[in-house]
Amino acid sequence: MGEAQKFFQSSLIILASLCYSYLIPSKLPKGKIRFFSLLPIFSLFTILPLSLSRPIPITIISWFITWLANSKLLLFAFNLGPLSAQNSLINFILIAALPIKIKEKDPLHYTHHSDHTRILPPDNWLRSFFFTLFVIIYDLTKSWVMFGCALFLFIDLCFAFCAFIVGPLGLDLEEPSDEPYASSSLQDFWGRRWNRMVSDTLRHTVYKPVRSTFVDLVGLKWAQVMGTMATFFVSGLVHEVMIFYVTRVWPTWEVTCYFLLHGVCVVLEMAVKRELGWKLNFHWAVSGPLTVGFVLITGYWLFFPTLWRSHVDSESIEDVKVFAKNLKDIIIPSIN
């Protein structure tokens, strides 16, 4: 069976699983009973990436389903999160299966509100152009910087495709990222600008439960520290699992160390701001490159080597090239 057929088969399994999750567990009392009714789905979504063999399909399934869909269903088991408010099967499936945060459009007027002033417009054609450019440059130079840039734009384009899917249904999405190159700090980068759907999921499934559990024992300040470190630790573990799906090589824990390092840096940054009252409001042209530079340099040290040793970077680029060729073969005959 080809990879496309395997991916289609996995999609049918996901669809059937989410239909079950909406029709059966939703009718059960929240808490332990609903959680146990969802255990087969959690298990199925966890092993599903192992049925695939190519980096890009594995990454999509492990990110969209194994991580995010499982997290949303976990919240749903306790009547929390976005799925608990859905009264429509199609909305339930879309919100569970796609890495999106959906909000209803105002029928009279709709304006996207962002927490930050944008420097560049969120133009998908521009993103596609630069993604293609970075892939070509990487293919010629094997530059890790180009691969990192292409990876960022790949994530953004995945969200753009999700927006295209839900567009005809009258739904709109939160922006997936908010110009991380303009981050004012690591806290701003990880908490508000980079991959906001993942940040929001981790906030509700890890940070808030840990903070509320320990706040009475150690006080708010240390509970926030424990919540932050637990969030980065869990993120590291999940990335280790995702990389295992792609490489089928047991973790070396470098990726977990990468996220723990950033967790420590964020905690120190928070402490400096809180205790010393430092407010260094650099222009985004200074703070952005410093922040992103630190993310990339530490990534070169701890995150990317795991991928390079298994040649995931080059195999991913090959997947992109094959997809582009197949898309061209479909589009050009249809035009002629």
N, C-alpha and C positions, 0 to 999 in steps of 0.2 A: 504494500500500500504506500502511495506517495505521501509526501509531507502535507500537501494541500488537502488530500483526502482525510488524513489523520486530524488536521486542524478542523475540518468541517465536522468530522465525527465528534470531536471534543466539544464543538459549539452546540451540537444537538444534545449532548449529555448535560451541558451547562443549562441549556434551555429547559430540559425536562426537570432538572434538579431545582431550578428556581420556580418553576410552576408548582412543584410539590411543596416548596417552602412557603409559597403564598397561599396555597389551597388548604394545606393540612396544619402545619405548626401555628399559623396565624390564628387558627380557631382554638388553640389550646391555651391554657393559662400561662402568663408570662413567668419566667423563672426557670426552675430546674426541669419541669416537665417539657416546656418548649425547647430548652437547651438540649435535652436528651433526644428529642425528636429530630433535631438538626445535626446530631453527631454523625450520622451516615453521610450527610452532605459535606460537613467539615472534612471528613476523611477522604471522600471522593475528590474534592477540590484540591486536597493536599497532594494526592498521588497523580493527579491528571497531567501535570507537565512531564512526567516520566514517560508518557506515551508518545511524546514528540522527540525529534532528534536535531532540529536546526535551531540556532541561537535566537533568531527574531521571534518565531512562533512560541518558543519556550518562554522567552522574556514576557511576551504579551499575556500568555495564559497565567504564568506565575505571578505577574504583577497585578493584572486585572482581577483574577479569580482567586488564586491561592492566598494572596495577601489581602487585597481590598474587599473582595466579595465576602470572604470568610470573616473579616473584621466587621463588616456591616451586618452580617447575619448573627454574629456574636452579640452585637448591640441589640439587634432585633429580638433575640431570645429573651431579653429583659425589658422589651418594649421601649428601647432607646434608639437613637440614631435616625437616619433619614427613612429607613424602610418601615418603621413603625407608623409613619404618618400616611402611608400610601394605601388608597382604596381602589387602585386600578392595577390589574395584572401587568399591563404593558409598562406602566411607570415603575412598578416594583422590579420587573426584569431589567429595565434599562438602568435604573439607579444601582441595582445590585451588581450587574455585569460590567458596567462601564465605569472608568475612573472619573466620575463627574459629580459635580454638585449642582443640581438642577434647581432653578427657580422659575416660577410662573411669570410669563410676560403680562404686563398691564395692557389690556386690549386698547386703551386710548393712547398711551404713551409709554415708551420704555427707554430707559437710559441706564447704561451700565455704570455703576458706581465703583470706583476703585479706591483703596485706602491710600494710594500713592499717585502722584502726578506722573504720567507716562512721559518718557523721553522719546520713544519711537512708537508708532502705531502698531497694533497687533495684526499685521498684514500676513496672511497665510501664504500668499504668493512670494512675498519677500523671504519668509522663513523657508519655503521650499527651495528658493534659489540658493540661499546660503547653505542649506543642508546639502544640496547637490554639489555646491562648490567645495564644501569641507570634505565630502566623501571623495571627490576627485583628487583633491590635494593630498588627503590621507593615502589614497591608493598609489599616489606617485612617491610620496615622501615617507610614509609610515610614521608620521608625526603624532605623538600622543596628545599634543594640544589640539590638533585637528580632530582626532577621535573624540576627545572630550567635548568639543564644540558640537560635533555631529550628534553625539549622544543627547546633549541638552535639546537640540532642535528636533531630534527624533521623538522625544517625550512630548514636546509641544505639538508636533504634528499629529501624534496619536490622539491628543485631546481635540485637535481641530477636526479630525475624522469623526470622533464621537459627536462633536457639535453638528457635523453634517448629517449624521444618522438621526439625531433627535430634532433637527431643525423643522422638518415637515410636521411634527407633532405639536408645534406651538410652544416648545420648551427652549430655554436658553441656559447657558452654563456659566459658572464662575470661570474667570481666567485661570488656567492651570498654573501659570507662573506670572509673577509681576516684576519683570525686568530685574532678574537677580544680579546682573552686571552693575546695577545702581544701588546695591545694598550698602547700608550705612555701617553694618557690623555683622558678625557671625550670627548673633541672635536674630537680626533682621533677615538675614539670608535664609536660615533654616526655618524660622518661625512664621515668616510672612511673605517671602518672595519665591522660594524655590519649591516646586512641586507641592502646591498648596493643598491639594486633595489628600496627599499622603500625610502632610503635617496635621491636617484636621483630623484624619483618622487616628493617628498616633495620640493626638491630644485627648480624644475621647476614650480610646481603648487602653491607654497606658498612663499618660501624665495625670489626668484628673483622678482616676481610681487610686493611684499610688499616693498622690498628694492628700486626698481626703482620708486615706487609711492612716497616714502617719502624722497628720497635722496636730492631732490631740496629744501625741506622744512626744514629738520633738519640736513643735511649734511651726508656724507658717513658713519661716525662712528656710529651715532645714527640710521641711516637707517639699518645698519647691525645688530644692537642690536634688532631693531623692527622686522626685518626679521627672526632672530633667534628665538625670543620669540614667534612670530606668528607660526613658523614652529612647535615648540614643543607643542604649544597650540592646533593646528589643529591635530597633531599626537595624543595628549591626547583625543580629542573629538572622533576621528575615533576609537581609541581603546575602548572608552566607548561604542560606538555603536556596535562594534564587540562583546564585552562582553555581551551587552544586547541581541544580537541575540542568544548567547549561553545560557544565564541564564534566559532570559525573566523576569529579575528583573530591575527596574528602577535604573539608575546610582546613586551612592553615591558620585561621583566626586573625589574619592581617586586616581583613575588612571590618571585623568587630572592633579591633584596635583603632582603626581609622575613625569610626563613629564615637568610640569612647574618648578619643583624643579631642574630637570636636565638642563632645559633651562637657569635658573638663574646661575647655576654652570658653564655651558659652557660660558656664557657671562662674568662672573667674571674671568674665566680662560683666555679668550681672552684679557680682559682688562689688566690683570697682564702681560701677554706676550707682549702686545703692549706698555703699559705705562712704565713698569719697565724693560722691556727687559730681563726678567727671561727666561733662557733656561736650564731647569733641565733635562738633557738627561740621565735618569736612564736606566739601562739595562732592557730589556723586562721582565726578571724574577722578577723585583721589580715593575715596573710601571704597568705591565699587571695585576697581582693579586690585586694591590691597586685599579686600575680602575674597574675591574670586581667585586671585593669585594664591592665597593661602589654601583655599579649597582644592585647587588644582595641584599645587606642589605637594601637599600632604597626600592627595589622591595618587600622584605619581609614585610616592613612597610606599603607600600601604594599600590602596584600592585597586589600581589598574594592573599591578604585576600579576595578580591572581588570574586576570583575564588574558594577559599576554602569554603566560606560560602555557595556557591551553589553546592559544591562537583564536580566542573568541572574537577578538577585534577584527581580524582579517576574515573570519568566517561570517561575521555579521555584515561586513561590507559586501561580501559575496552574495549574501541573502538579499541585500538592497539592490544590487546590480541585477540579479535574476528577476526580482519583482519588477524593476524598471523595464527590463526587456519584455517580460510578459505583458505588462501594461501597454507598452508601445505596440506590441503585436496585436493587441485587442483594439486599441484606439485608431491606429492608422488604417487598417482595412475598413473600419466602420466609417471613416471620413471619406475614403475613396469610393 
